[in-house]
């Protein structure tokens, strides 16, 4: 681990030739085995049980920059603080291991003009986790 991000190191970057569900070989084998088990039993077998990009996933990342959209989707309330996007490391680890999580990053992550994706510039009250930690800015990992 490092406190700086080395953009000249090829291992810094994710393999974009594969979807999130295929980055972890063990996880991909799980999806392939499940797919094979569906052949002949369902009309259209599928590899992943969820889509990589859906309105809820996009708003999961945009809660700090577009809170009104999340409030609309959640009937006027923010999601439980423990489920709000608050850590890149946790989000990436979950997308590597959780069979129900294959969401991709959204374009706002690649733009320097969208800092409010990671920073709570509106000072929204996003609550506190069960551990008592206030949900505010997104935690960045050690690289």
C-alpha positions in Angstrom: 0.0 0.0 0.0 1.0 3.5 -0.6 -0.3 7.0 0.2 0.3 8.0 -3.4 -1.3 6.6 -6.6 1.2 5.6 -9.2 -0.5 6.2 -12.6 2.6 4.9 -14.5 2.1 1.4 -13.0 -0.1 -0.8 -15.2 -1.3 -2.8 -12.2 -2.9 0.3 -10.8 -5.6 0.0 -13.4 -8.5 -2.4 -13.7 -8.8 -4.6 -16.7 -11.5 -2.8 -18.7 -11.8 -5.7 -21.2 -13.8 -7.6 -18.5 -17.0 -6.7 -16.7 -16.9 -6.3 -12.9 -18.3 -9.8 -12.5 -15.4 -11.4 -14.4 -12.5 -9.6 -12.6 -12.3 -12.2 -9.8 -11.8 -15.7 -11.4 -13.4 -17.6 -8.5 -16.4 -15.3 -8.7 -16.7 -15.7 -12.5 -16.6 -19.5 -12.1 -19.6 -19.2 -9.7 -21.5 -17.2 -12.3 -20.6 -19.7 -15.0 -21.7 -22.7 -12.9 -25.0 -21.0 -12.0 -25.5 -20.2 -15.7 -24.9 -23.9 -16.7 -27.4 -24.9 -14.0 -30.1 -22.8 -15.7 -29.6 -24.2 -19.2 -32.7 -26.2 -20.0 -34.5 -25.0 -16.9 -35.2 -21.4 -17.7 -36.2 -19.8 -21.0 -33.2 -17.4 -21.1 -30.2 -18.3 -18.9 -28.2 -15.4 -17.6 -24.7 -14.9 -16.2 -25.5 -12.1 -13.8 -28.7 -11.8 -11.8 -28.6 -8.0 -11.9 -27.6 -5.3 -14.4 -24.3 -3.5 -14.1 -26.0 -0.1 -14.4 -29.4 0.8 -13.1 -30.9 4.0 -11.7 -30.4 2.9 -8.1 -26.7 2.1 -8.7 -26.1 5.4 -10.4 -27.8 7.3 -7.6 -25.9 5.2 -5.0 -22.7 7.0 -6.3 -24.5 10.4 -6.8 -26.1 10.8 -3.4 -23.9 13.7 -2.5 -24.3 15.6 -5.8 -27.9 14.8 -6.6 -29.6 14.1 -3.3 -33.0 15.1 -4.6 -33.0 12.2 -7.0 -32.1 9.7 -4.2 -34.8 11.2 -2.0 -37.3 10.7 -4.9 -36.2 7.1 -5.4 -36.4 6.4 -1.7 -39.8 8.0 -0.9 -38.3 11.1 0.7 -35.7 9.5 2.9 -32.0 8.6 2.4 -31.1 5.0 2.6 -29.8 3.5 5.9 -26.3 5.1 6.6 -24.6 1.7 6.6 -25.7 1.2 3.0 -24.8 4.7 1.7 -21.7 5.0 -0.5 -19.0 6.1 1.9 -15.8 4.2 1.0 -14.1 3.4 -2.3 -12.2 0.5 -0.9 -15.3 -1.1 0.7 -17.3 -0.6 -2.6 -14.5 -2.2 -4.7 -14.1 -5.1 -2.3 -17.8 -5.7 -2.3 -17.9 -5.6 -6.1 -15.1 -8.2 -6.1 -16.8 -10.7 -3.8 -20.5 -10.1 -3.5 -22.4 -12.1 -6.1 -25.2 -9.6 -6.1 -22.9 -6.6 -6.8 -21.6 -6.1 -10.4 -22.0 -2.4 -10.6 -19.6 -0.3 -12.6 -18.2 3.1 -11.9 -20.1 6.0 -13.4 -18.4 8.7 -15.7 -18.4 11.3 -12.9 -15.5 9.4 -11.3 -13.3 10.2 -14.2 -14.0 14.0 -14.2 -12.2 16.6 -12.1 -15.3 18.8 -12.2 -17.4 16.3 -10.3 -15.7 16.5 -6.9 -19.1 16.4 -5.1 -19.4 12.7 -5.9 -16.8 12.1 -3.2 -17.2 15.2 -1.1 -20.3 16.2 0.9 -20.1 19.8 -0.3 -23.8 20.4 0.5 -23.2 19.2 4.1 -26.1 16.7 3.8 -27.1 14.9 7.0 -26.5 11.3 5.8 -26.7 9.9 9.3 -24.4 7.7 11.3 -23.6 4.0 10.9 -24.4 1.4 13.5 -20.8 1.8 14.7 -21.6 5.5 15.3 -19.4 6.9 12.4 -20.9 9.9 10.7 -21.4 9.4 7.0 -20.0 12.5 5.3 -17.2 12.5 2.6 -16.2 9.3 0.8 -13.1 7.6 2.3 -10.3 7.1 -0.2 -8.1 4.0 0.1 -4.4 3.9 0.5 -3.2 3.1 -2.9 
